Amino acid sequence: MLFVPNENNDPRINLAIEQYLLQEKEADEPILLFYINEPSIIIGRNQNTIEEINLDYVEQNNIHVVRRLSGGGAVYHDFGNLNFSFIMPDDGSSFRNFEKVTRPIIEALHSMGVTGAQLKGRNDLVIDDKKFSGNAMYATNGRMFAHGTIMFDSDVNEVVNALKVRKDKIESKGIKSIRSRVTNIKPYLNDDYQNLSTKAFRQDILLRIFGVDSEEQVNTYHLTEEDWEKINEISDNYYRNWDWNFGKSPEFDIIKRQRFAIGSIEVRLNVAEGKIHEAKIYGDFFGLGEISDVEEMLVGIQYNKEALQEWVEKVDIKKYFGNVATEELLELLY
């Protein structure tokens, strides 16, 4: 494994570093990247940004809003949150295998006293049934990353203030509020960790993952000036770009939403003269393909059950959405 040191706190830079390592850095071995972001909301690839955030609060408190490449739901980051990313070749069996990619983190936490840490549900790490880590993945051109959060000492009130959580998501998890279902892990650590900063915690996790006593023993790659030129270009094109982070959300005639085991899917359709004129799909599911391909495929289809059923049967549902039945997707669309 190769470690890339990083002291940036700007999410628009950190996500660009991650994307650069995924798309531009050739490496046969996995790459480990850590980053700690200043207050920010990181939106899932297929989500409708405006409907996921408390916009007034976000603007008043200068909280960054940045869309990431991976699917999944919106998360709040601050200086008490440690983010990790494993960037690696896509071996064909790791995508959506959260148990495999979170194992190094869980084992490191166990050795630090957080013995109850475990993967639960689709992509959450929990302790005492309270979530402290959300995880997501993205794959392209034979490479992928699996990244996640670790709530070490985050301000839980800010999580509540900055994010909107849909009622169906809360009910699906059998909970009453965000506060009741999230926790920091600092209180669960051994006593000698209670005075650690997030950076010191990061250092300890790093050494435990690599199984060494000092950072000098870690296999390390330092970003070059040439690397930084490309990273800043990616940041400008994506993470500093309003269209990427917010996008345009026109009015739609038909809006249908449903929560499945793989996450929520929301379909918005403009229908003119009996045919789908425009389509937009949102959600916190994890897909391998570009959801824009599915949206484009829907355009021109007659909006009736027979035509939609014929269309659904041709689409690679598992690739774009995960384990959703043909009948379930048809019921959502019509």
C-alpha positions in Angstrom: 0.0 0.0 0.0 1.1 3.5 -0.8 0.4 6.5 1.5 -0.1 10.1 0.1 0.4 12.7 2.9 -2.1 15.6 2.8 -2.5 18.6 5.1 -5.2 20.5 3.1 -8.5 21.4 4.7 -10.4 22.6 1.6 -12.8 20.0 0.4 -12.6 21.4 -3.2 -8.9 20.5 -3.1 -9.2 17.2 -1.2 -11.7 15.7 -3.5 -9.6 16.8 -6.5 -6.6 15.0 -5.0 -8.7 11.9 -4.7 -9.9 12.2 -8.3 -6.4 12.8 -9.5 -5.0 9.7 -7.8 -7.9 7.7 -9.2 -7.6 8.8 -12.8 -4.1 10.0 -13.3 -1.8 8.2 -10.8 -0.8 4.8 -12.1 -0.2 2.3 -9.2 -0.6 -1.4 -9.0 -1.0 -1.3 -5.2 -3.7 0.5 -3.2 -3.2 4.1 -2.3 -4.3 5.5 1.1 -5.3 9.1 1.3 -6.5 10.9 4.5 -8.1 14.3 4.6 -9.7 16.6 7.2 -12.1 19.2 5.8 -13.1 22.5 7.2 -17.0 22.7 7.7 -18.6 21.4 4.5 -21.4 19.3 3.2 -20.3 16.6 0.7 -23.2 15.7 -1.6 -23.6 12.2 -3.2 -23.1 12.0 -7.0 -26.8 11.5 -7.8 -28.4 13.7 -5.2 -30.4 16.9 -5.7 -28.2 19.3 -3.7 -30.9 21.9 -2.8 -33.2 19.3 -1.3 -30.4 17.8 0.9 -29.1 20.9 2.6 -30.4 23.7 4.9 -29.5 26.4 2.4 -30.0 29.4 4.6 -28.0 28.0 7.4 -25.2 26.8 5.0 -24.9 30.3 3.5 -25.0 32.1 6.8 -22.2 29.9 8.2 -20.0 29.8 5.1 -20.2 26.0 4.9 -18.8 24.6 1.7 -21.2 22.5 -0.5 -19.3 20.1 -2.8 -20.5 17.2 -4.9 -18.3 14.1 -4.9 -17.9 11.4 -7.6 -19.4 8.6 -5.5 -23.0 7.8 -4.8 -24.6 7.6 -1.4 -26.0 10.3 0.8 -25.0 13.7 2.0 -22.5 14.0 4.9 -21.3 16.8 7.1 -17.5 17.3 7.6 -15.7 19.5 10.1 -12.3 19.5 11.8 -13.4 16.7 14.1 -14.1 14.3 11.2 -11.4 12.2 9.6 -11.9 11.1 6.0 -10.1 8.1 4.5 -9.9 6.9 0.9 -8.5 3.6 -0.5 -7.8 4.1 -4.2 -7.1 0.8 -6.1 -7.4 -1.2 -9.2 -11.0 -2.5 -9.7 -10.7 -6.3 -9.3 -14.3 -6.9 -10.3 -15.3 -8.1 -6.8 -14.7 -5.1 -4.5 -17.3 -2.6 -5.7 -20.2 -2.5 -3.2 -18.2 -4.9 -0.9 -18.0 -2.5 2.1 -17.0 -5.3 4.5 -13.8 -5.8 2.6 -12.7 -2.2 2.2 -13.6 -1.1 5.7 -11.9 -4.0 7.5 -8.5 -2.1 7.9 -10.3 0.8 9.6 -12.4 -1.5 11.9 -9.3 -3.5 12.9 -7.4 -0.3 13.7 -10.2 1.0 15.8 -10.6 -2.3 17.7 -6.9 -2.1 18.6 -7.5 1.4 20.0 -10.3 0.3 22.3 -13.4 0.7 20.0 -14.1 -3.0 20.2 -17.8 -2.6 19.3 -17.1 -1.0 16.0 -18.7 -2.9 13.1 -20.2 -2.6 9.7 -24.0 -2.5 9.7 -26.5 -2.3 6.9 -25.5 -1.2 3.5 -22.5 1.0 4.2 -22.4 2.3 7.8 -19.9 1.7 10.6 -21.6 1.8 14.0 -21.0 1.3 17.7 -23.8 0.7 20.1 -26.1 0.9 17.0 -25.0 4.5 16.5 -23.4 5.5 13.2 -19.9 7.1 13.2 -18.9 6.4 9.6 -20.6 6.5 6.2 -18.9 4.9 3.2 -19.2 5.2 -0.5 -17.5 4.0 -3.7 -16.8 5.0 -7.3 -15.3 3.0 -10.2 -14.1 4.0 -13.6 -11.8 2.7 -16.3 -10.6 -0.3 -14.3 -9.9 1.7 -11.1 -12.0 2.5 -8.0 -11.9 4.2 -4.7 -13.7 3.4 -1.5 -13.9 6.3 0.9 -15.6 7.1 4.2 -15.8 9.3 7.2 -14.9 8.7 10.8 -16.6 11.0 13.3 -13.9 11.4 15.8 -14.9 14.6 17.6 -17.4 16.3 15.3 -20.0 18.9 16.3 -23.2 16.7 16.1 -25.4 19.8 16.4 -23.9 21.1 13.1 -24.7 17.9 11.4 -28.3 18.5 12.4 -28.4 22.1 11.5 -26.7 21.8 8.1 -28.5 18.8 6.7 -32.0 17.9 5.9 -32.8 14.2 6.4 -35.9 12.9 4.6 -38.6 11.4 6.7 -38.5 8.1 4.7 -34.8 7.7 5.5 -35.3 8.2 9.2 -38.3 5.8 9.3 -36.4 3.2 7.4 -33.7 3.0 10.0 -36.2 3.0 12.9 -35.0 6.2 14.4 -36.4 9.5 15.6 -33.6 12.0 14.9 -30.1 12.4 13.6 -28.9 13.0 17.1 -30.2 9.6 18.2 -28.4 7.7 15.5 -24.9 9.3 15.2 -22.0 9.4 17.6 -18.3 10.4 17.9 -15.9 7.6 18.6 -13.6 9.6 20.9 -15.5 8.6 24.1 -15.1 4.9 23.2 -11.3 5.1 22.8 -8.9 4.0 25.4 -8.1 6.6 28.1 -4.8 7.5 26.6 -6.5 8.7 23.4 -8.9 11.2 25.1 -6.6 14.2 24.6 -5.8 13.4 21.0 -6.5 15.9 18.2 -8.0 14.7 15.0 -4.5 14.9 13.3 -2.9 12.8 16.1 -5.8 10.3 15.7 -5.1 10.2 12.0 -1.4 9.5 12.7 -2.2 6.6 15.0 -4.7 5.1 12.5 -2.1 5.4 9.7 0.6 3.5 11.7 -1.9 0.8 12.7 -3.0 0.2 9.1 0.6 -0.1 7.9 1.6 -2.1 11.0 4.6 0.1 11.7 6.0 2.2 14.6 6.8 5.4 12.8 5.8 7.3 9.6 9.3 6.9 8.3 8.5 3.2 7.8 5.4 4.0 5.8 5.6 3.6 2.0 5.0 7.2 1.0 4.4 9.2 -2.2 4.7 13.0 -2.0 2.7 15.0 -4.6 4.9 16.9 -7.1 4.5 20.3 -8.6 3.2 18.6 -11.8 0.7 16.7 -9.8 -0.6 19.9 -8.1 -1.1 21.6 -11.5 -3.5 18.8 -12.5 -5.1 18.7 -9.1 -5.9 22.4 -9.3 -7.3 22.0 -12.8 -9.6 19.2 -11.6 -10.7 21.4 -8.7 -11.6 24.2 -11.0 -13.5 22.0 -13.4 -15.4 20.1 -10.8 -15.4 21.1 -7.1 -15.3 24.9 -7.6 -17.9 24.7 -10.3 -21.4 25.7 -9.4 -23.0 23.6 -12.1 -21.2 20.5 -10.8 -22.0 21.1 -7.1 -25.6 22.3 -7.5 -26.6 21.7 -11.1 -29.8 22.9 -12.7 -33.1 21.4 -11.4 -36.0 22.4 -13.8 -39.6 21.8 -12.9 -41.0 18.4 -13.6 -44.5 17.1 -14.3 -44.0 13.7 -12.6 -42.0 13.2 -9.4 -41.9 9.7 -7.9 -39.7 8.5 -5.1 -39.2 5.1 -3.4 -36.7 3.7 -0.8 -35.2 0.3 -1.6 -32.7 -1.9 0.2 -30.0 -0.3 -2.0 -31.0 3.2 -1.1 -33.5 5.8 -2.4 -34.3 6.5 -6.0 -36.3 9.6 -7.1 -37.4 10.0 -10.7 -38.5 13.3 -12.2 -40.1 13.3 -15.7 -41.3 15.9 -18.1 -43.9 14.4 -20.3 -45.1 16.1 -23.5 -47.5 14.7 -26.1 -47.4 11.3 -24.3 -43.6 11.0 -24.5 -40.9 11.6 -22.0 -39.3 14.9 -22.9 -36.8 15.2 -20.1 -35.7 12.9 -17.2 -33.7 13.4 -14.0 -32.8 10.7 -11.5 -31.7 11.4 -8.0 -30.8 9.1 -5.0 -28.3 7.8 -2.6 -27.7 4.5 -4.4 -24.4 3.2 -5.6 -24.1 2.7 -9.4 -21.2 1.8 -11.6 -22.4 3.7 -14.7 -23.2 7.3 -15.3 -26.9 7.9 -14.3 -27.0 10.5 -17.1 -26.9 7.6 -19.5 -30.1 6.3 -18.1 -31.7 9.7 -18.2 -30.9 10.1 -21.8 -32.2 6.6 -22.6 -35.6 7.5 -21.1 -36.0 10.5 -23.4 -38.4 9.8 -26.3 -40.0 6.8 -24.6 -43.8 6.7 -24.6 -45.1 7.3 -21.1 -47.3 4.1 -20.8 -46.8 0.9 -18.9 -46.1 -1.3 -21.9 -43.4 1.0 -23.4 -41.7 1.5 -20.0 -41.7 -2.2 -19.3 -40.0 -2.9 -22.6 -37.5 -0.2 -21.7 -36.8 -1.5 -18.2 -36.1 -5.0 -19.5 -33.4 -3.6 -21.7 -31.6 -1.6 -19.1 -28.7 -3.0 -17.0 -30.4 -2.2 -13.7 -27.8 -3.8 -11.5 -25.0 -1.7 -13.1 -26.7 1.6 -12.7 -28.7 1.1 -9.4 -27.7 -2.1 -7.7 -30.0 -5.0 -6.7 -33.4 -3.6 -7.8 -35.9 -5.9 -9.4 -37.3 -5.0 -12.9 -40.8 -4.9 -11.4 -39.7 -2.5 -8.7 -38.2 -0.1 -11.1 -41.2 -0.2 -13.4 -43.5 0.5 -10.4 -41.4 3.5 -9.6 -41.4 4.9 -13.1 -45.2 4.4 -13.7 
